Amino acid sequence: MEQKILDLFENVLSRKVEFNDELIESGILDSITAVDVVLEVQAEFGCMIPPTDVATVLKTPATLAGWIEENA
């Protein structure tokens, strides 16, 4: 799961990130790329991140992985 999540971010962001990188706080992820990640998660894992939870779920690749495991 970890590598799948990292690959997803690399595809969307065109750069590598680490599993525990702070994505929003560090500016790696902005509102446009966050939407792209949400769409990729929906296509890849079949689950939709609620708009009210995006900032929390996409805090790090690790938080996204945990959320997918609970919601897929």
PDB file of N, CA, C, O and CB in Angstrom:
ATOM      1  N   MET A   1       0.830  -1.197   0.000  1.00  0.00           N
ATOM      2  CA  MET A   1       0.000   0.000   0.000  1.00  0.00           C
ATOM      3  C   MET A   1       0.871   1.257   0.000  1.00  0.00           C
ATOM      4  O   MET A   1       0.593   2.213  -0.724  1.00  0.00           O
ATOM      5  CB  MET A   1      -0.942   0.000   1.216  1.00  0.00           C
ATOM      6  N   GLU A   2       1.931   1.247   0.821  1.00  0.00           N
ATOM      7  CA  GLU A   2       2.780   2.436   0.926  1.00  0.00           C
ATOM      8  C   GLU A   2       3.332   2.848  -0.439  1.00  0.00           C
ATOM      9  O   GLU A   2       3.266   4.021  -0.804  1.00  0.00           O
ATOM     10  CB  GLU A   2       3.935   2.180   1.902  1.00  0.00           C
ATOM     11  N   GLN A   3       3.872   1.898  -1.189  1.00  0.00           N
ATOM     12  CA  GLN A   3       4.456   2.235  -2.487  1.00  0.00           C
ATOM     13  C   GLN A   3       3.393   2.705  -3.476  1.00  0.00           C
ATOM     14  O   GLN A   3       3.648   3.592  -4.290  1.00  0.00           O
ATOM     15  CB  GLN A   3       5.201   1.031  -3.058  1.00  0.00           C
ATOM     16  N   LYS A   4       2.210   2.116  -3.405  1.00  0.00           N
ATOM     17  CA  LYS A   4       1.113   2.527  -4.291  1.00  0.00           C
ATOM     18  C   LYS A   4       0.741   3.996  -4.043  1.00  0.00           C
ATOM     19  O   LYS A   4       0.501   4.754  -4.983  1.00  0.00           O
ATOM     20  CB  LYS A   4      -0.127   1.616  -4.079  1.00  0.00           C
ATOM     21  N   ILE A   5       0.698   4.376  -2.775  1.00  0.00           N
ATOM     22  CA  ILE A   5       0.371   5.759  -2.406  1.00  0.00           C
ATOM     23  C   ILE A   5       1.478   6.707  -2.870  1.00  0.00           C
ATOM     24  O   ILE A   5       1.195   7.767  -3.428  1.00  0.00           O
ATOM     25  CB  ILE A   5       0.165   5.883  -0.872  1.00  0.00           C
ATOM     26  N   LEU A   6       2.725   6.329  -2.643  1.00  0.00           N
ATOM     27  CA  LEU A   6       3.842   7.176  -3.076  1.00  0.00           C
ATOM     28  C   LEU A   6       3.860   7.330  -4.591  1.00  0.00           C
ATOM     29  O   LEU A   6       4.149   8.414  -5.097  1.00  0.00           O
ATOM     30  CB  LEU A   6       5.175   6.594  -2.595  1.00  0.00           C
ATOM     31  N   ASP A   7       3.556   6.263  -5.320  1.00  0.00           N
ATOM     32  CA  ASP A   7       3.481   6.329  -6.781  1.00  0.00           C
ATOM     33  C   ASP A   7       2.362   7.264  -7.221  1.00  0.00           C
ATOM     34  O   ASP A   7       2.526   8.029  -8.171  1.00  0.00           O
ATOM     35  CB  ASP A   7       3.266   4.928  -7.375  1.00  0.00           C
ATOM     36  N   LEU A   8       1.229   7.203  -6.536  1.00  0.00           N
ATOM     37  CA  LEU A   8       0.105   8.085  -6.867  1.00  0.00           C
ATOM     38  C   LEU A   8       0.520   9.545  -6.731  1.00  0.00           C
ATOM     39  O   LEU A   8       0.252  10.355  -7.618  1.00  0.00           O
ATOM     40  CB  LEU A   8      -1.109   7.789  -5.961  1.00  0.00           C
ATOM     41  N   PHE A   9       1.179   9.883  -5.614  1.00  0.00           N
ATOM     42  CA  PHE A   9       1.627  11.263  -5.427  1.00  0.00           C
ATOM     43  C   PHE A   9       2.675  11.654  -6.463  1.00  0.00           C
ATOM     44  O   PHE A   9       2.657  12.777  -6.967  1.00  0.00           O
ATOM     45  CB  PHE A   9       2.189  11.451  -4.021  1.00  0.00           C
ATOM     46  N   GLU A  10       3.575  10.752  -6.780  1.00  0.00           N
ATOM     47  CA  GLU A  10       4.602  11.060  -7.779  1.00  0.00           C
ATOM     48  C   GLU A  10       3.960  11.330  -9.139  1.00  0.00           C
ATOM     49  O   GLU A  10       4.380  12.241  -9.852  1.00  0.00           O
ATOM     50  CB  GLU A  10       5.619   9.901  -7.888  1.00  0.00           C
ATOM     51  N   ASN A  11       2.952  10.550  -9.497  1.00  0.00           N
ATOM     52  CA  ASN A  11       2.260  10.753 -10.776  1.00  0.00           C
ATOM     53  C   ASN A  11       1.560  12.109 -10.819  1.00  0.00           C
ATOM     54  O   ASN A  11       1.631  12.814 -11.825  1.00  0.00           O
ATOM     55  CB  ASN A  11       1.242   9.632 -11.015  1.00  0.00           C
ATOM     56  N   VAL A  12       0.891  12.470  -9.742  1.00  0.00           N
ATOM     57  CA  VAL A  12       0.144  13.735  -9.710  1.00  0.00           C
ATOM     58  C   VAL A  12       1.077  14.934  -9.596  1.00  0.00           C
ATOM     59  O   VAL A  12       0.888  15.940 -10.279  1.00  0.00           O
ATOM     60  CB  VAL A  12      -0.847  13.739  -8.545  1.00  0.00           C
ATOM     61  N   LEU A  13       2.094  14.826  -8.725  1.00  0.00           N
ATOM     62  CA  LEU A  13       2.953  15.976  -8.428  1.00  0.00           C
ATOM     63  C   LEU A  13       4.192  16.067  -9.312  1.00  0.00           C
ATOM     64  O   LEU A  13       4.876  17.090  -9.323  1.00  0.00           O
ATOM     65  CB  LEU A  13       3.379  15.923  -6.997  1.00  0.00           C
ATOM     66  N   SER A  14       4.483  14.999 -10.051  1.00  0.00           N
ATOM     67  CA  SER A  14       5.697  14.921 -10.863  1.00  0.00           C
ATOM     68  C   SER A  14       6.955  15.107 -10.016  1.00  0.00           C
ATOM     69  O   SER A  14       7.934  15.705 -10.462  1.00  0.00           O
ATOM     70  CB  SER A  14       5.657  15.969 -11.971  1.00  0.00           C
ATOM     71  N   ARG A  15       6.914  14.591  -8.801  1.00  0.00           N
ATOM     72  CA  ARG A  15       8.072  14.595  -7.915  1.00  0.00           C
ATOM     73  C   ARG A  15       7.866  13.523  -6.850  1.00  0.00           C
ATOM     74  O   ARG A  15       6.740  13.126  -6.550  1.00  0.00           O
ATOM     75  CB  ARG A  15       8.285  16.003  -7.264  1.00  0.00           C
ATOM     76  N   LYS A  16       8.965  13.075  -6.297  1.00  0.00           N
ATOM     77  CA  LYS A  16       8.892  12.066  -5.248  1.00  0.00           C
ATOM     78  C   LYS A  16       8.617  12.732  -3.894  1.00  0.00           C
ATOM     79  O   LYS A  16       9.099  13.828  -3.611  1.00  0.00           O
ATOM     80  CB  LYS A  16      10.204  11.243  -5.194  1.00  0.00           C
ATOM     81  N   VAL A  17       7.830  12.038  -3.073  1.00  0.00           N
ATOM     82  CA  VAL A  17       7.618  12.472  -1.697  1.00  0.00           C
ATOM     83  C   VAL A  17       7.870  11.266  -0.793  1.00  0.00           C
ATOM     84  O   VAL A  17       7.810  10.116  -1.228  1.00  0.00           O
ATOM     85  CB  VAL A  17       6.166  13.057  -1.490  1.00  0.00           C
ATOM     86  N   GLU A  18       8.149  11.558   0.456  1.00  0.00           N
ATOM     87  CA  GLU A  18       8.342  10.502   1.448  1.00  0.00           C
ATOM     88  C   GLU A  18       7.009  10.212   2.128  1.00  0.00           C
ATOM     89  O   GLU A  18       6.093  11.034   2.094  1.00  0.00           O
ATOM     90  CB  GLU A  18       9.424  10.905   2.498  1.00  0.00           C
ATOM     91  N   PHE A  19       6.908   9.030   2.748  1.00  0.00           N
ATOM     92  CA  PHE A  19       5.652   8.558   3.319  1.00  0.00           C
ATOM     93  C   PHE A  19       5.140   9.471   4.436  1.00  0.00           C
ATOM     94  O   PHE A  19       3.930   9.560   4.643  1.00  0.00           O
ATOM     95  CB  PHE A  19       5.826   7.151   3.847  1.00  0.00           C
ATOM     96  N   ASN A  20       6.029  10.145   5.153  1.00  0.00           N
ATOM     97  CA  ASN A  20       5.604  11.004   6.263  1.00  0.00           C
ATOM     98  C   ASN A  20       5.794  12.492   5.991  1.00  0.00           C
ATOM     99  O   ASN A  20       5.756  13.296   6.922  1.00  0.00           O
ATOM    100  CB  ASN A  20       6.359  10.631   7.505  1.00  0.00           C
ATOM    101  N   ASP A  21       5.999  12.873   4.727  1.00  0.00           N
ATOM    102  CA  ASP A  21       6.139  14.291   4.374  1.00  0.00           C
ATOM    103  C   ASP A  21       4.838  15.040   4.645  1.00  0.00           C
ATOM    104  O   ASP A  21       3.751  14.558   4.326  1.00  0.00           O
ATOM    105  CB  ASP A  21       6.543  14.446   2.890  1.00  0.00           C
ATOM    106  N   GLU A  22       4.967  16.227   5.241  1.00  0.00           N
ATOM    107  CA  GLU A  22       3.822  17.119   5.413  1.00  0.00           C
ATOM    108  C   GLU A  22       3.540  17.753   4.047  1.00  0.00           C
ATOM    109  O   GLU A  22       4.352  18.531   3.545  1.00  0.00           O
ATOM    110  CB  GLU A  22       4.097  18.223   6.527  1.00  0.00           C
ATOM    111  N   LEU A  23       2.411  17.427   3.455  1.00  0.00           N
ATOM    112  CA  LEU A  23       2.145  17.845   2.079  1.00  0.00           C
ATOM    113  C   LEU A  23       1.584  19.261   1.980  1.00  0.00           C
ATOM    114  O   LEU A  23       2.051  20.058   1.167  1.00  0.00           O
ATOM    115  CB  LEU A  23       1.187  16.883   1.434  1.00  0.00           C
ATOM    116  N   ILE A  24       0.602  19.570   2.788  1.00  0.00           N
ATOM    117  CA  ILE A  24      -0.054  20.873   2.686  1.00  0.00           C
ATOM    118  C   ILE A  24       0.772  21.935   3.409  1.00  0.00           C
ATOM    119  O   ILE A  24       1.026  23.010   2.866  1.00  0.00           O
ATOM    120  CB  ILE A  24      -1.485  20.812   3.271  1.00  0.00           C
ATOM    121  N   GLU A  25       1.191  21.625   4.639  1.00  0.00           N
ATOM    122  CA  GLU A  25       1.976  22.572   5.433  1.00  0.00           C
ATOM    123  C   GLU A  25       3.246  23.013   4.726  1.00  0.00           C
ATOM    124  O   GLU A  25       3.641  24.175   4.820  1.00  0.00           O
ATOM    125  CB  GLU A  25       2.329  21.960   6.767  1.00  0.00           C
ATOM    126  N   SER A  26       3.886  22.090   4.017  1.00  0.00           N
ATOM    127  CA  SER A  26       5.153  22.399   3.356  1.00  0.00           C
ATOM    128  C   SER A  26       4.961  23.038   1.985  1.00  0.00           C
ATOM    129  O   SER A  26       5.925  23.493   1.370  1.00  0.00           O
ATOM    130  CB  SER A  26       5.977  21.144   3.217  1.00  0.00           C
ATOM    131  N   GLY A  27       3.719  23.072   1.505  1.00  0.00           N
ATOM    132  CA  GLY A  27       3.457  23.664   0.193  1.00  0.00           C
ATOM    133  C   GLY A  27       3.637  22.698  -0.969  1.00  0.00           C
ATOM    134  O   GLY A  27       3.540  23.103  -2.127  1.00  0.00           O
ATOM    135  N   ILE A  28       3.900  21.421  -0.677  1.00  0.00           N
ATOM    136  CA  ILE A  28       4.038  20.428  -1.741  1.00  0.00           C
ATOM    137  C   ILE A  28       2.707  20.260  -2.471  1.00  0.00           C
ATOM    138  O   ILE A  28       2.666  20.080  -3.688  1.00  0.00           O
ATOM    139  CB  ILE A  28       4.517  19.072  -1.166  1.00  0.00           C
ATOM    140  N   LEU A  29       1.624  20.321  -1.703  1.00  0.00           N
ATOM    141  CA  LEU A  29       0.280  20.110  -2.237  1.00  0.00           C
ATOM    142  C   LEU A  29      -0.515  21.396  -2.096  1.00  0.00           C
ATOM    143  O   LEU A  29      -0.573  21.979  -1.014  1.00  0.00           O
ATOM    144  CB  LEU A  29      -0.438  18.938  -1.512  1.00  0.00           C
ATOM    145  N   ASP A  30      -1.131  21.843  -3.192  1.00  0.00           N
ATOM    146  CA  ASP A  30      -1.998  23.014  -3.129  1.00  0.00           C
ATOM    147  C   ASP A  30      -3.423  22.587  -3.471  1.00  0.00           C
ATOM    148  O   ASP A  30      -3.684  21.398  -3.657  1.00  0.00           O
ATOM    149  CB  ASP A  30      -1.501  24.136  -4.097  1.00  0.00           C
ATOM    150  N   SER A  31      -4.327  23.525  -3.554  1.00  0.00           N
ATOM    151  CA  SER A  31      -5.731  23.169  -3.758  1.00  0.00           C
ATOM    152  C   SER A  31      -5.976  22.472  -5.102  1.00  0.00           C
ATOM    153  O   SER A  31      -6.828  21.588  -5.191  1.00  0.00           O
ATOM    154  CB  SER A  31      -6.592  24.413  -3.667  1.00  0.00           C
ATOM    155  N   ILE A  32      -5.253  22.854  -6.123  1.00  0.00           N
ATOM    156  CA  ILE A  32      -5.429  22.233  -7.439  1.00  0.00           C
ATOM    157  C   ILE A  32      -4.908  20.798  -7.433  1.00  0.00           C
ATOM    158  O   ILE A  32      -5.592  19.883  -7.891  1.00  0.00           O
ATOM    159  CB  ILE A  32      -4.708  23.055  -8.526  1.00  0.00           C
ATOM    160  N   THR A  33      -3.701  20.606  -6.914  1.00  0.00           N
ATOM    161  CA  THR A  33      -3.141  19.250  -6.896  1.00  0.00           C
ATOM    162  C   THR A  33      -3.883  18.363  -5.905  1.00  0.00           C
ATOM    163  O   THR A  33      -3.928  17.146  -6.083  1.00  0.00           O
ATOM    164  CB  THR A  33      -1.647  19.291  -6.544  1.00  0.00           C
ATOM    165  N   ALA A  34      -4.465  18.950  -4.866  1.00  0.00           N
ATOM    166  CA  ALA A  34      -5.271  18.162  -3.926  1.00  0.00           C
ATOM    167  C   ALA A  34      -6.475  17.564  -4.642  1.00  0.00           C
ATOM    168  O   ALA A  34      -6.822  16.407  -4.409  1.00  0.00           O
ATOM    169  CB  ALA A  34      -5.735  19.033  -2.734  1.00  0.00           C
ATOM    170  N   VAL A  35      -7.107  18.334  -5.503  1.00  0.00           N
ATOM    171  CA  VAL A  35      -8.241  17.825  -6.285  1.00  0.00           C
ATOM    172  C   VAL A  35      -7.769  16.685  -7.182  1.00  0.00           C
ATOM    173  O   VAL A  35      -8.459  15.673  -7.311  1.00  0.00           O
ATOM    174  CB  VAL A  35      -8.887  18.961  -7.137  1.00  0.00           C
ATOM    175  N   ASP A  36      -6.621  16.836  -7.792  1.00  0.00           N
ATOM    176  CA  ASP A  36      -6.080  15.777  -8.647  1.00  0.00           C
ATOM    177  C   ASP A  36      -5.834  14.501  -7.849  1.00  0.00           C
ATOM    178  O   ASP A  36      -6.117  13.403  -8.328  1.00  0.00           O
ATOM    179  CB  ASP A  36      -4.777  16.239  -9.314  1.00  0.00           C
ATOM    180  N   VAL A  37      -5.309  14.641  -6.636  1.00  0.00           N
ATOM    181  CA  VAL A  37      -5.063  13.475  -5.785  1.00  0.00           C
ATOM    182  C   VAL A  37      -6.389  12.812  -5.418  1.00  0.00           C
ATOM    183  O   VAL A  37      -6.505  11.587  -5.476  1.00  0.00           O
ATOM    184  CB  VAL A  37      -4.286  13.880  -4.505  1.00  0.00           C
ATOM    185  N   VAL A  38      -7.385  13.609  -5.043  1.00  0.00           N
ATOM    186  CA  VAL A  38      -8.706  13.063  -4.689  1.00  0.00           C
ATOM    187  C   VAL A  38      -9.275  12.262  -5.858  1.00  0.00           C
ATOM    188  O   VAL A  38      -9.816  11.174  -5.658  1.00  0.00           O
ATOM    189  CB  VAL A  38      -9.687  14.204  -4.291  1.00  0.00           C
ATOM    190  N   LEU A  39      -9.158  12.786  -7.062  1.00  0.00           N
ATOM    191  CA  LEU A  39      -9.669  12.082  -8.247  1.00  0.00           C
ATOM    192  C   LEU A  39      -8.899  10.788  -8.502  1.00  0.00           C
ATOM    193  O   LEU A  39      -9.494   9.776  -8.872  1.00  0.00           O
ATOM    194  CB  LEU A  39      -9.585  12.989  -9.483  1.00  0.00           C
ATOM    195  N   GLU A  40      -7.590  10.815  -8.306  1.00  0.00           N
ATOM    196  CA  GLU A  40      -6.770   9.608  -8.473  1.00  0.00           C
ATOM    197  C   GLU A  40      -7.124   8.549  -7.432  1.00  0.00           C
ATOM    198  O   GLU A  40      -7.188   7.360  -7.747  1.00  0.00           O
ATOM    199  CB  GLU A  40      -5.278   9.957  -8.375  1.00  0.00           C
ATOM    200  N   VAL A  41      -7.352   8.980  -6.199  1.00  0.00           N
ATOM    201  CA  VAL A  41      -7.746   8.038  -5.139  1.00  0.00           C
ATOM    202  C   VAL A  41      -9.072   7.389  -5.497  1.00  0.00           C
ATOM    203  O   VAL A  41      -9.253   6.185  -5.316  1.00  0.00           O
ATOM    204  CB  VAL A  41      -7.850   8.756  -3.765  1.00  0.00           C
ATOM    205  N   GLN A  42      -9.997   8.191  -6.006  1.00  0.00           N
ATOM    206  CA  GLN A  42     -11.301   7.647  -6.398  1.00  0.00           C
ATOM    207  C   GLN A  42     -11.138   6.630  -7.526  1.00  0.00           C
ATOM    208  O   GLN A  42     -11.746   5.560  -7.482  1.00  0.00           O
ATOM    209  CB  GLN A  42     -12.256   8.782  -6.835  1.00  0.00           C
ATOM    210  N   ALA A  43     -10.338   6.945  -8.521  1.00  0.00           N
ATOM    211  CA  ALA A  43     -10.136   6.040  -9.656  1.00  0.00           C
ATOM    212  C   ALA A  43      -9.381   4.775  -9.254  1.00  0.00           C
ATOM    213  O   ALA A  43      -9.731   3.676  -9.684  1.00  0.00           O
ATOM    214  CB  ALA A  43      -9.380   6.757 -10.768  1.00  0.00           C
ATOM    215  N   GLU A  44      -8.355   4.929  -8.437  1.00  0.00           N
ATOM    216  CA  GLU A  44      -7.479   3.808  -8.077  1.00  0.00           C
ATOM    217  C   GLU A  44      -8.080   2.909  -6.998  1.00  0.00           C
ATOM    218  O   GLU A  44      -7.971   1.685  -7.075  1.00  0.00           O
ATOM    219  CB  GLU A  44      -6.140   4.334  -7.604  1.00  0.00           C
ATOM    220  N   PHE A  45      -8.715   3.518  -5.990  1.00  0.00           N
ATOM    221  CA  PHE A  45      -9.155   2.754  -4.825  1.00  0.00           C
ATOM    222  C   PHE A  45     -10.672   2.687  -4.670  1.00  0.00           C
ATOM    223  O   PHE A  45     -11.177   1.957  -3.817  1.00  0.00           O
ATOM    224  CB  PHE A  45      -8.561   3.346  -3.589  1.00  0.00           C
ATOM    225  N   GLY A  46     -11.402   3.447  -5.492  1.00  0.00           N
ATOM    226  CA  GLY A  46     -12.856   3.382  -5.461  1.00  0.00           C
ATOM    227  C   GLY A  46     -13.504   4.037  -4.259  1.00  0.00           C
ATOM    228  O   GLY A  46     -14.642   3.712  -3.921  1.00  0.00           O
ATOM    229  N   CYS A  47     -12.801   4.957  -3.604  1.00  0.00           N
ATOM    230  CA  CYS A  47     -13.409   5.654  -2.473  1.00  0.00           C
ATOM    231  C   CYS A  47     -13.220   7.160  -2.637  1.00  0.00           C
ATOM    232  O   CYS A  47     -12.182   7.628  -3.104  1.00  0.00           O
ATOM    233  CB  CYS A  47     -12.797   5.168  -1.132  1.00  0.00           C
ATOM    234  N   MET A  48     -14.248   7.901  -2.242  1.00  0.00           N
ATOM    235  CA  MET A  48     -14.245   9.354  -2.406  1.00  0.00           C
ATOM    236  C   MET A  48     -13.952  10.026  -1.074  1.00  0.00           C
ATOM    237  O   MET A  48     -14.636   9.774  -0.083  1.00  0.00           O
ATOM    238  CB  MET A  48     -15.594   9.847  -2.972  1.00  0.00           C
ATOM    239  N   ILE A  49     -12.947  10.871  -1.049  1.00  0.00           N
ATOM    240  CA  ILE A  49     -12.620  11.628   0.154  1.00  0.00           C
ATOM    241  C   ILE A  49     -13.625  12.781   0.271  1.00  0.00           C
ATOM    242  O   ILE A  49     -13.723  13.599  -0.644  1.00  0.00           O
ATOM    243  CB  ILE A  49     -11.134  12.161   0.111  1.00  0.00           C
ATOM    244  N   PRO A  50     -14.372  12.861   1.379  1.00  0.00           N
ATOM    245  CA  PRO A  50     -15.318  13.972   1.535  1.00  0.00           C
ATOM    246  C   PRO A  50     -14.583  15.315   1.509  1.00  0.00           C
ATOM    247  O   PRO A  50     -13.510  15.445   2.099  1.00  0.00           O
ATOM    248  CB  PRO A  50     -16.114  13.823   2.855  1.00  0.00           C
ATOM    249  N   PRO A  51     -15.152  16.307   0.833  1.00  0.00           N
ATOM    250  CA  PRO A  51     -14.489  17.615   0.739  1.00  0.00           C
ATOM    251  C   PRO A  51     -14.090  18.193   2.096  1.00  0.00           C
ATOM    252  O   PRO A  51     -13.064  18.864   2.201  1.00  0.00           O
ATOM    253  CB  PRO A  51     -15.393  18.591   0.033  1.00  0.00           C
ATOM    254  N   THR A  52     -14.885  17.943   3.129  1.00  0.00           N
ATOM    255  CA  THR A  52     -14.578  18.491   4.452  1.00  0.00           C
ATOM    256  C   THR A  52     -13.386  17.801   5.103  1.00  0.00           C
ATOM    257  O   THR A  52     -12.833  18.316   6.075  1.00  0.00           O
ATOM    258  CB  THR A  52     -15.788  18.371   5.356  1.00  0.00           C
ATOM    259  N   ASP A  53     -12.981  16.644   4.583  1.00  0.00           N
ATOM    260  CA  ASP A  53     -11.884  15.872   5.167  1.00  0.00           C
ATOM    261  C   ASP A  53     -10.584  15.931   4.367  1.00  0.00           C
ATOM    262  O   ASP A  53      -9.575  15.368   4.793  1.00  0.00           O
ATOM    263  CB  ASP A  53     -12.304  14.449   5.308  1.00  0.00           C
ATOM    264  N   VAL A  54     -10.592  16.595   3.228  1.00  0.00           N
ATOM    265  CA  VAL A  54      -9.430  16.567   2.328  1.00  0.00           C
ATOM    266  C   VAL A  54      -8.150  17.019   3.029  1.00  0.00           C
ATOM    267  O   VAL A  54      -7.126  16.344   2.930  1.00  0.00           O
ATOM    268  CB  VAL A  54      -9.689  17.453   1.110  1.00  0.00           C
ATOM    269  N   ALA A  55      -8.191  18.135   3.725  1.00  0.00           N
ATOM    270  CA  ALA A  55      -6.967  18.660   4.364  1.00  0.00           C
ATOM    271  C   ALA A  55      -6.425  17.688   5.414  1.00  0.00           C
ATOM    272  O   ALA A  55      -5.211  17.554   5.566  1.00  0.00           O
ATOM    273  CB  ALA A  55      -7.248  20.031   5.018  1.00  0.00           C
ATOM    274  N   THR A  56      -7.307  17.020   6.127  1.00  0.00           N
ATOM    275  CA  THR A  56      -6.877  16.069   7.152  1.00  0.00           C
ATOM    276  C   THR A  56      -6.342  14.788   6.526  1.00  0.00           C
ATOM    277  O   THR A  56      -5.290  14.286   6.922  1.00  0.00           O
ATOM    278  CB  THR A  56      -8.033  15.746   8.097  1.00  0.00           C
ATOM    279  N   VAL A  57      -7.070  14.265   5.550  1.00  0.00           N
ATOM    280  CA  VAL A  57      -6.697  12.999   4.909  1.00  0.00           C
ATOM    281  C   VAL A  57      -5.402  13.142   4.118  1.00  0.00           C
ATOM    282  O   VAL A  57      -4.589  12.219   4.089  1.00  0.00           O
ATOM    283  CB  VAL A  57      -7.823  12.515   3.985  1.00  0.00           C
ATOM    284  N   LEU A  58      -5.205  14.285   3.481  1.00  0.00           N
ATOM    285  CA  LEU A  58      -4.021  14.495   2.648  1.00  0.00           C
ATOM    286  C   LEU A  58      -2.879  15.179   3.397  1.00  0.00           C
ATOM    287  O   LEU A  58      -1.975  15.733   2.771  1.00  0.00           O
ATOM    288  CB  LEU A  58      -4.388  15.316   1.437  1.00  0.00           C
ATOM    289  N   LYS A  59      -2.910  15.146   4.713  1.00  0.00           N
ATOM    290  CA  LYS A  59      -1.837  15.749   5.510  1.00  0.00           C
ATOM    291  C   LYS A  59      -0.487  15.144   5.147  1.00  0.00           C
ATOM    292  O   LYS A  59       0.484  15.874   4.948  1.00  0.00           O
ATOM    293  CB  LYS A  59      -2.111  15.564   7.011  1.00  0.00           C
ATOM    294  N   THR A  60      -0.416  13.820   5.058  1.00  0.00           N
ATOM    295  CA  THR A  60       0.794  13.104   4.643  1.00  0.00           C
ATOM    296  C   THR A  60       0.359  11.903   3.808  1.00  0.00           C
ATOM    297  O   THR A  60      -0.800  11.496   3.883  1.00  0.00           O
ATOM    298  CB  THR A  60       1.658  12.652   5.887  1.00  0.00           C
ATOM    299  N   PRO A  61       1.252  11.333   3.022  1.00  0.00           N
ATOM    300  CA  PRO A  61       0.894  10.083   2.335  1.00  0.00           C
ATOM    301  C   PRO A  61       0.475   8.991   3.330  1.00  0.00           C
ATOM    302  O   PRO A  61      -0.383   8.166   3.016  1.00  0.00           O
ATOM    303  CB  PRO A  61       2.079   9.589   1.484  1.00  0.00           C
ATOM    304  N   ALA A  62       1.073   8.985   4.519  1.00  0.00           N
ATOM    305  CA  ALA A  62       0.724   7.987   5.537  1.00  0.00           C
ATOM    306  C   ALA A  62      -0.720   8.149   6.014  1.00  0.00           C
ATOM    307  O   ALA A  62      -1.418   7.154   6.209  1.00  0.00           O
ATOM    308  CB  ALA A  62       1.679   8.092   6.730  1.00  0.00           C
ATOM    309  N   THR A  63      -1.176   9.393   6.204  1.00  0.00           N
ATOM    310  CA  THR A  63      -2.560   9.585   6.640  1.00  0.00           C
ATOM    311  C   THR A  63      -3.525   9.170   5.540  1.00  0.00           C
ATOM    312  O   THR A  63      -4.597   8.638   5.827  1.00  0.00           O
ATOM    313  CB  THR A  63      -2.806  11.049   7.039  1.00  0.00           C
ATOM    314  N   LEU A  64      -3.160   9.406   4.292  1.00  0.00           N
ATOM    315  CA  LEU A  64      -4.004   8.957   3.186  1.00  0.00           C
ATOM    316  C   LEU A  64      -4.081   7.424   3.155  1.00  0.00           C
ATOM    317  O   LEU A  64      -5.158   6.858   2.967  1.00  0.00           O
ATOM    318  CB  LEU A  64      -3.461   9.497   1.839  1.00  0.00           C
ATOM    319  N   ALA A  65      -2.957   6.770   3.337  1.00  0.00           N
ATOM    320  CA  ALA A  65      -2.942   5.297   3.340  1.00  0.00           C
ATOM    321  C   ALA A  65      -3.842   4.749   4.442  1.00  0.00           C
ATOM    322  O   ALA A  65      -4.604   3.810   4.213  1.00  0.00           O
ATOM    323  CB  ALA A  65      -1.502   4.768   3.523  1.00  0.00           C
ATOM    324  N   GLY A  66      -3.759   5.328   5.632  1.00  0.00           N
ATOM    325  CA  GLY A  66      -4.607   4.897   6.737  1.00  0.00           C
ATOM    326  C   GLY A  66      -6.074   5.104   6.442  1.00  0.00           C
ATOM    327  O   GLY A  66      -6.903   4.249   6.751  1.00  0.00           O
ATOM    328  N   TRP A  67      -6.399   6.241   5.843  1.00  0.00           N
ATOM    329  CA  TRP A  67      -7.789   6.542   5.506  1.00  0.00           C
ATOM    330  C   TRP A  67      -8.310   5.549   4.461  1.00  0.00           C
ATOM    331  O   TRP A  67      -9.436   5.064   4.575  1.00  0.00           O
ATOM    332  CB  TRP A  67      -7.919   7.994   4.984  1.00  0.00           C
ATOM    333  N   ILE A  68      -7.506   5.249   3.457  1.00  0.00           N
ATOM    334  CA  ILE A  68      -7.930   4.301   2.418  1.00  0.00           C
ATOM    335  C   ILE A  68      -8.163   2.913   3.034  1.00  0.00           C
ATOM    336  O   ILE A  68      -9.139   2.242   2.699  1.00  0.00           O
ATOM    337  CB  ILE A  68      -6.865   4.219   1.280  1.00  0.00           C
ATOM    338  N   GLU A  69      -7.282   2.491   3.918  1.00  0.00           N
ATOM    339  CA  GLU A  69      -7.449   1.179   4.546  1.00  0.00           C
ATOM    340  C   GLU A  69      -8.755   1.106   5.330  1.00  0.00           C
ATOM    341  O   GLU A  69      -9.381   0.046   5.384  1.00  0.00           O
ATOM    342  CB  GLU A  69      -6.265   0.877   5.472  1.00  0.00           C
ATOM    343  N   GLU A  70      -9.175   2.208   5.934  1.00  0.00           N
ATOM    344  CA  GLU A  70     -10.412   2.234   6.700  1.00  0.00           C
ATOM    345  C   GLU A  70     -11.643   2.389   5.827  1.00  0.00           C
ATOM    346  O   GLU A  70     -12.729   1.958   6.217  1.00  0.00           O
ATOM    347  CB  GLU A  70     -10.368   3.344   7.700  1.00  0.00           C
ATOM    348  N   ASN A  71     -11.502   2.993   4.654  1.00  0.00           N
ATOM    349  CA  ASN A  71     -12.686   3.376   3.860  1.00  0.00           C
ATOM    350  C   ASN A  71     -12.839   2.669   2.527  1.00  0.00           C
ATOM    351  O   ASN A  71     -13.867   2.829   1.870  1.00  0.00           O
ATOM    352  CB  ASN A  71     -12.653   4.824   3.607  1.00  0.00           C
ATOM    353  N   ALA A  72     -11.854   1.895   2.107  1.00  0.00           N
ATOM    354  CA  ALA A  72     -11.946   1.237   0.791  1.00  0.00           C
ATOM    355  C   ALA A  72     -12.803  -0.018   0.883  1.00  0.00           C
ATOM    356  O   ALA A  72     -12.998  -0.706  -0.119  1.00  0.00           O
ATOM    357  CB  ALA A  72     -10.539   0.881   0.256  1.00  0.00           C
TER     358      ALA A  72
END
